[in-house]
Amino acid sequence: NCWWREEGYELRIDNFCSMFRFQVPAHLNVVFYQTLLLHGVYCWEGRTCFLTTAHTDEDIALVIDACKRTTHKLVDSGITLPRREERE
């Protein structure tokens, strides 16, 4: 979330305990999740994800990297991602 905020994008991950969910605009769902999959992260069709004690720091780093790479890939492909409003 911090990285997206710093980059100025209105994307985020909501979480509660071990559950998390990417919050992207509905019209970007398919392209976002397919691009995330291309970068090694599969989210089942219900879109709720989980972290467990079986996940390592390397697994978490892979998800973070995949989010960043997905964001860059979408932007580089000409897809307009929602931008955060500048706040004073």
N, C-alpha and C positions, 0 to 999 in steps of 0.2 A: 504494500500500500504506500509506503514512504517513497519508493522509487517512482511509482506512477504519479504520485502527488508532485514530487520534485520535477518530473518531466512535463507536468501540466496536464495530465490526462485524467478524465473523470471515469476511471476504472478502479475497481477495488475488489478485495476479497473480504467477505463477511465470515466471521467464525464464531463458534461456540464450542468450548471444550475441544474435542478432537475433530469436530466437523467443520468444514469450510466450503464456501461456495463463491465462485467468481461472479461478480456483478458487472455484466456487460449489457449494452442495449440489445433488445430482442432481435433487431434486424442484423446484428453482428454475431449472433449465437453460433450459427453453423460455421462461418468462416473462422471465428475465433477458436472454437474447439477443434476444428480440423487442423488448423495451423499449430495449435498447441500439441496435437497428436503427432504432427510431423517433427516436432521438437522433443518427442519422447514422453509426453504426459497424456495419458488416456483418462478422460472423465466419462463415466458411464452416462447413459442417456438421461438419467434423472438429475444429473449435474451436481449432486451433493457429493463432496469428497471427504475423505477421512485420513487422518494421520494416526499411526499407532506406534507402540514401542518397537515394532519391527522396522520402522523407518529409521534410517541413519541420517546423520548430518549431511552426508553426500546426497542422499535422496532429496532432502529438503533443498539443498543447493541446486540440484537438477531442476526442481520445479520452479525455483526463482529464476534460474537462467532461461528456462523455457518460456516463462512469462515475458521476460525482457526480449528474447529473440522473436517471440510471436508478435509483440508490439511493434518492434522494428520492421519485421517482415510485412505486416499489414500496412504500415505507413509507407514503406518503400514500394508497395504494390499499388499505392494510390488510394487506399481505403482511408476515409476520414474517420478518425476516432474522436469521441466527444472530448472537448477541452474543458478544463476547469476555468471558471470565471476568475479574473484577477480580483483579489480581495485586498482592501486596504488595511 
